[in-house]
């Protein structure tokens, strides 16, 4: 007997009366038991968002459910997706010369803390080739300079296509992506920014924070758009500091919070908990099974 466990339905559509009843009614009529549900009706954008986890032991497949759901999709002009919560997403990481986020994601992937399959790492330097290939992951060194940027991005996109990656993660990749690449991969590139946006933009944010004597530093993870560091924010966090700490302490603490914030953002995206809503996002909290490791660890 086919059994569906920990499946997810994610929905985004215009806010129209009756949509919740139709969704829940459809699942019930098709033998699905709802385990967890979150929804939000944004009056400012007139958009409705819903995420449901469910199970079923009545022999249906997710493809069957998606196909049968189409009349509701058309009725509400809906974007919808059925998927398994623990299915692994194919991810390409891009990194330059700061390896803390890369190391963190490689470790989380190895222990199954993130249901991702890192299919390639792209870098404009060779610093982390040995580390990455030691994890059994292809490493692509693609240099970037002012003269070869179009050719370099074409090579990067070739890696993405050939690896069938569904998401690009900029794990402290220090090159600005072209508008064309941002549009082509809209909603599928996640960046980590080394400050609590919008403060301290540009280079050396921790030194800027040190000079200003701030008491909190943080990090921001967001979707990449053509507007530099202005994409919809997925996750943010901060760490408290004191006047007794040095700029080196700021950097060390900042790298820790960057790694955590990026991992949380990826976790939310992979589990379909993030919905782009204009210039911002709707991010639902984790469902009961989303933090289970994927390797039994």
C-alpha positions as CSV (number, residue, x, y, z in Angstrom):
1,X,0.0,0.0,0.0
2,X,1.3,3.5,-0.9
3,X,1.5,5.7,2.1
4,X,2.2,9.4,2.2
5,X,4.1,10.7,5.2
6,X,5.1,14.2,6.1
7,X,3.8,15.7,2.8
8,X,3.3,19.4,2.3
9,X,0.9,21.5,0.3
10,X,2.0,25.2,-0.1
11,X,-0.4,27.7,-1.5
12,X,-0.3,31.4,-2.6
13,X,-3.2,33.2,-4.2
14,X,-5.4,36.3,-4.1
15,X,-7.4,36.6,-0.9
16,X,-10.8,35.2,-1.7
17,X,-13.5,34.0,0.7
18,X,-13.8,30.2,0.8
19,X,-10.2,29.3,-0.2
20,X,-9.4,27.6,3.2
21,X,-12.6,25.6,3.2
22,X,-11.9,24.3,-0.4
23,X,-8.3,23.4,0.4
24,X,-9.1,21.5,3.6
25,X,-12.2,19.9,2.1
26,X,-10.2,18.6,-0.9
27,X,-7.6,17.0,1.4
28,X,-10.2,15.4,3.6
29,X,-12.2,14.1,0.6
30,X,-8.9,12.5,-0.7
31,X,-8.1,10.7,2.6
32,X,-5.5,13.1,3.9
33,X,-5.1,13.7,7.6
34,X,-3.8,17.2,8.4
35,X,-0.9,17.2,10.9
36,X,0.0,20.9,10.9
37,X,-1.4,24.1,9.3
38,X,-0.4,27.7,9.0
39,X,-2.0,30.5,7.0
40,X,-1.8,34.2,6.7
41,X,-4.1,36.7,4.9
42,X,-2.1,39.9,4.1
43,X,-4.6,42.7,3.8
44,X,-1.9,45.1,2.5
45,X,-1.2,43.0,-0.6
46,X,-4.6,41.1,-0.7
47,X,-2.7,37.8,-0.9
48,X,-3.4,34.6,1.0
49,X,-0.7,32.1,2.0
50,X,-1.1,28.6,3.4
51,X,1.1,25.7,4.3
52,X,-0.2,22.3,5.4
53,X,1.6,19.2,6.3
54,X,-0.5,16.0,6.0
55,X,-0.3,12.2,5.7
56,X,-2.4,9.6,3.9
57,X,-2.5,5.8,3.8
58,X,-5.2,5.5,1.1
59,X,-2.8,4.7,-1.8
60,X,-2.7,8.1,-3.4
61,X,0.4,9.7,-4.7
62,X,1.4,13.4,-4.6
63,X,1.1,13.5,-8.4
64,X,-2.5,12.3,-8.1
65,X,-3.3,14.9,-5.5
66,X,-1.6,17.7,-7.5
67,X,-3.6,16.7,-10.6
68,X,-6.9,16.5,-8.8
69,X,-6.2,19.9,-7.2
70,X,-6.1,21.7,-10.5
71,X,-9.8,22.9,-10.5
72,X,-9.1,24.7,-7.1
73,X,-5.9,26.1,-8.6
74,X,-7.8,27.6,-11.5
75,X,-10.7,28.8,-9.3
76,X,-8.4,30.9,-7.1
77,X,-5.6,31.8,-9.6
78,X,-3.4,29.9,-7.2
79,X,0.3,28.9,-7.1
80,X,0.5,25.5,-5.4
81,X,3.0,22.7,-4.8
82,X,2.8,19.3,-3.2
83,X,6.0,17.8,-2.0
84,X,7.6,15.5,0.6
85,X,9.0,17.6,3.6
86,X,12.2,15.5,3.8
87,X,12.9,15.4,0.1
88,X,16.4,16.7,-0.6
89,X,16.8,19.9,-2.7
90,X,19.7,20.1,-5.1
91,X,21.9,23.1,-4.2
92,X,24.9,24.9,-5.7
93,X,27.1,26.8,-3.2
94,X,29.1,29.8,-4.3
95,X,31.9,31.0,-2.1
96,X,35.0,33.3,-2.3
97,X,37.6,33.4,0.5
98,X,35.6,33.4,3.7
99,X,34.8,29.7,4.5
100,X,32.8,29.8,7.7
101,X,29.4,29.5,6.0
102,X,30.7,26.9,3.6
103,X,32.1,24.8,6.4
104,X,28.9,25.0,8.4
105,X,26.7,24.0,5.4
106,X,29.0,21.1,4.5
107,X,28.7,19.8,8.1
108,X,25.0,20.2,8.4
109,X,24.6,18.4,5.1
110,X,26.8,15.6,6.2
111,X,24.9,15.0,9.5
112,X,21.5,15.4,7.8
113,X,20.5,18.6,9.6
114,X,19.6,20.1,6.3
115,X,17.8,18.1,3.6
116,X,20.0,19.3,0.8
117,X,22.1,17.7,-1.8
118,X,25.1,20.0,-2.5
119,X,25.7,19.1,-6.1
120,X,28.5,21.6,-6.7
121,X,30.6,24.4,-5.2
122,X,31.6,27.3,-7.4
123,X,34.3,29.7,-6.4
124,X,36.3,32.5,-8.0
125,X,39.3,31.2,-5.9
126,X,40.9,27.8,-5.3
127,X,41.2,28.1,-1.4
128,X,38.5,25.5,-0.6
129,X,39.0,22.9,-3.4
130,X,40.6,20.3,-1.1
131,X,37.9,20.8,1.6
132,X,35.0,20.5,-0.8
133,X,36.4,17.6,-2.8
134,X,37.1,15.8,0.5
135,X,33.3,15.8,0.9
136,X,32.9,14.2,-2.5
137,X,31.5,17.3,-4.1
138,X,32.6,18.7,-7.4
139,X,34.5,22.0,-7.1
140,X,34.4,24.5,-10.0
141,X,37.0,27.3,-10.1
142,X,35.6,30.0,-12.2
143,X,37.7,33.2,-12.0
144,X,35.8,36.5,-12.3
145,X,37.2,39.9,-13.3
146,X,35.9,43.1,-14.9
147,X,36.6,41.8,-18.4
148,X,35.2,38.2,-18.3
149,X,32.0,38.6,-16.1
150,X,29.5,37.5,-18.9
151,X,31.6,34.5,-19.7
152,X,32.1,33.6,-16.0
153,X,28.3,33.8,-15.3
154,X,27.6,31.7,-18.4
155,X,30.0,29.0,-17.0
156,X,28.3,29.3,-13.6
157,X,24.9,28.8,-15.1
158,X,26.2,25.9,-17.1
159,X,27.1,24.2,-13.8
160,X,23.7,25.0,-12.4
161,X,21.9,23.5,-15.4
162,X,24.1,20.4,-15.7
163,X,23.8,19.6,-12.0
164,X,20.0,20.2,-12.1
165,X,20.3,22.5,-9.1
166,X,17.1,24.0,-7.8
167,X,18.8,26.6,-5.5
168,X,22.0,28.7,-5.5
169,X,23.4,29.7,-2.1
170,X,25.9,32.6,-1.9
171,X,27.9,31.4,1.1
172,X,29.9,34.7,1.3
173,X,30.5,34.9,-2.5
174,X,31.9,38.4,-2.9
175,X,31.1,39.1,-6.5
176,X,28.0,41.0,-7.6
177,X,25.7,39.0,-9.9
178,X,24.3,40.5,-13.1
179,X,20.7,41.7,-13.4
180,X,20.2,38.9,-16.0
181,X,21.3,36.2,-13.6
182,X,19.2,37.6,-10.8
183,X,16.1,37.6,-13.0
184,X,16.8,34.2,-14.5
185,X,17.1,32.7,-11.0
186,X,14.5,34.9,-9.3
187,X,13.4,33.4,-5.9
188,X,16.1,30.7,-6.2
189,X,19.3,32.5,-5.0
190,X,19.8,33.0,-1.3
191,X,22.5,35.4,0.1
192,X,24.0,36.0,3.5
193,X,24.8,39.6,4.2
194,X,27.3,40.4,6.9
195,X,25.3,42.9,8.8
196,X,21.8,43.5,10.1
197,X,20.4,45.3,7.1
198,X,20.1,48.1,6.3
199,X,22.9,49.3,8.6
200,X,26.6,49.3,7.8
201,X,26.4,48.5,4.1
202,X,29.6,48.1,2.0
203,X,33.0,46.9,3.0
204,X,34.3,46.1,6.5
205,X,30.9,46.2,8.3
206,X,32.3,44.9,11.6
207,X,35.0,47.6,11.6
208,X,32.3,50.2,11.0
209,X,30.3,48.7,13.8
210,X,33.4,48.8,16.1
211,X,34.1,52.4,15.3
212,X,30.5,53.3,16.1
213,X,30.5,51.4,19.4
214,X,27.4,49.4,18.6
215,X,26.0,46.9,21.2
216,X,24.4,44.5,18.8
217,X,25.7,43.0,15.5
218,X,23.8,40.7,13.2
219,X,23.4,39.1,9.9
220,X,20.7,39.0,7.2
221,X,19.8,36.3,4.7
222,X,17.7,37.3,1.8
223,X,16.7,36.4,-1.8
224,X,18.9,38.0,-4.4
225,X,17.5,40.6,-6.7
226,X,18.9,43.1,-9.2
227,X,18.8,45.7,-6.4
228,X,22.0,45.0,-4.4
229,X,21.2,43.7,-0.9
230,X,17.6,44.8,-1.2
231,X,15.9,41.4,-1.9
232,X,13.1,40.0,0.3
233,X,14.5,39.1,3.8
234,X,14.1,35.5,4.9
235,X,16.0,35.4,8.3
236,X,17.9,37.7,10.6
237,X,19.6,37.4,14.0
238,X,21.8,39.4,16.3
239,X,24.5,38.8,18.9
240,X,25.1,41.2,21.9
241,X,28.6,42.6,22.4
242,X,30.2,45.0,24.9
243,X,32.7,47.8,24.9
244,X,35.4,45.5,26.1
245,X,35.5,43.4,22.9
246,X,37.7,44.1,19.9
247,X,37.1,44.4,16.2
248,X,38.5,40.8,15.9
249,X,35.8,39.7,18.4
250,X,33.2,41.4,16.3
251,X,34.3,39.4,13.3
252,X,34.4,36.1,15.1
253,X,30.9,36.6,16.6
254,X,29.6,37.9,13.3
255,X,30.8,34.9,11.4
256,X,29.0,32.6,13.9
257,X,25.7,34.5,13.5
258,X,26.1,34.6,9.7
259,X,26.4,30.8,9.6
260,X,23.3,30.3,11.7
261,X,21.2,32.8,9.9
262,X,22.1,31.3,6.5
263,X,21.3,27.8,7.6
264,X,18.0,28.9,9.0
265,X,17.1,30.6,5.8
266,X,18.0,27.6,3.7
267,X,16.0,25.3,6.1
268,X,12.9,27.5,5.7
269,X,13.2,27.6,1.9
270,X,13.8,23.9,1.5
271,X,10.7,23.1,3.6
272,X,8.5,25.5,1.6
273,X,8.0,27.8,4.6
274,X,9.0,31.0,2.7
275,X,6.6,32.8,0.4
276,X,7.7,35.9,-1.5
277,X,5.1,38.7,-1.0
278,X,6.2,41.7,-3.1
279,X,9.4,43.1,-1.5
280,X,9.1,41.0,1.7
281,X,8.4,37.4,2.7
282,X,6.0,35.4,4.7
283,X,7.9,32.8,6.7
284,X,5.9,30.2,8.6
285,X,7.3,28.5,11.7
286,X,8.8,25.0,11.4
287,X,6.3,22.1,11.4
288,X,6.8,19.2,13.9
289,X,8.9,17.0,11.6
290,X,11.0,19.6,9.7
291,X,14.0,19.4,12.1
292,X,14.3,15.6,11.9
293,X,17.6,14.6,10.4
294,X,17.5,12.8,7.0
295,X,20.2,10.2,7.8
296,X,18.8,8.8,11.0
297,X,21.3,10.7,13.1
